[in-house]
Amino acid sequence: MIKVLLVDDDVELTAMLVEYLAQENFEGHAVHNGEDGVAAALGGGYAIVVLDVMMPRLSGIETLRRIRQSSRVPVLMLTARGDNIDRITGLDLGADDYVPKPCTPGELVARLRAILRRTEPQPAPAAAGATVEAGPLLLCPGSRTATLDGRTLDLTGTEFNLLEVLARGAGHLISKQELSQRALGRPLSPFDRRIDVHVSSIRQKLGTRGDGRSWIQTVRGMGYQLVTD
């Protein structure tokens, strides 16, 4: 059973979700405020966290901020439908994805599985080339670790996926649509800023090159390119 932490002040909703998750091979546990959510996420051995943005006392955004100070556990945010500010803030702080409320339990489970598929470590191939190298950037898909000039990068699972796609195509333009399909596992929707926000976070973690340029260049209206020369 895959352990899932639900952090939401809606007791009735979380009870229903825990029952539904059990039918889908997930072991759901619910807490109903941000403080308990932080403690459980950091110490409960959960595979993934489902975190509601709108909570009293400690908001979901602040809860996520505190979780990300110590953990890279995958986080799926539940946001109000149409509230782009919360979505962008959550992604910027390291959320792996979001689902607008209200959503069906089936949609929630589908998103959970998609995030877990793309964030779990993959067995390293026996053949040479298991490590992806792009200039001073080295990525190991097996352990899902990345270094730049020997400095370890603190990437979320989604950020690692995006950087791996860019690194494998280093020096070439990769469209946002392709990035979304290969790294997130789904097509990019109109006005969807997930890719932009994740790439912005990766840029900050990479820092700038010796010539002052960003490692990831934007081709306006088209996509992104990892620069290595």
Stockholm file with secondary structure:
# STOCKHOLM 1.0

chainA/1-229         MIKVLLVDDDVELTAMLVEYLAQENFEGHAVHNGEDGVAAALGGGYAIVVLDVMMPRLSGIETLRRIRQSSRVPVLMLTARGDNIDRITGLDLGADDYVPKPCTPGELVARLRAILRRTEPQPAPAAAGATVEAGPLLLCPGSRTATLDGRTLDLTGTEFNLLEVLARGAGHLISKQELSQRALGRPLSPFDRRIDVHVSSIRQKLGTRGDGRSWIQTVRGMGYQLVTD
#=GR chainA/1-229 SS CEEEEEECSCHHHHHHHHHHHHHTTEEEEEECSHHHHHHHHHHSCCSEEEEESCCSSSCHHHHHHHHHTTCCCCEEEEEETTCHHHHHHHHHTTCCEEEEESCCHHHHHHHHHHHHHHHSCCCCCSSSCCSEEETTEEEETTTTEEEETTEECCCCHHHHHHHHHHHHTTTSCEEHHHHIIIIISSCCCTTCCHHHHHHHHHHHHHCBCTTSCBSEEEETTTEEEECCC
#=GC SS_cons         CEEEEEECSCHHHHHHHHHHHHHTTEEEEEECSHHHHHHHHHHSCCSEEEEESCCSSSCHHHHHHHHHTTCCCCEEEEEETTCHHHHHHHHHTTCCEEEEESCCHHHHHHHHHHHHHHHSCCCCCSSSCCSEEETTEEEETTTTEEEETTEECCCCHHHHHHHHHHHHTTTSCEEHHHHIIIIISSCCCTTCCHHHHHHHHHHHHHCBCTTSCBSEEEETTTEEEECCC
//
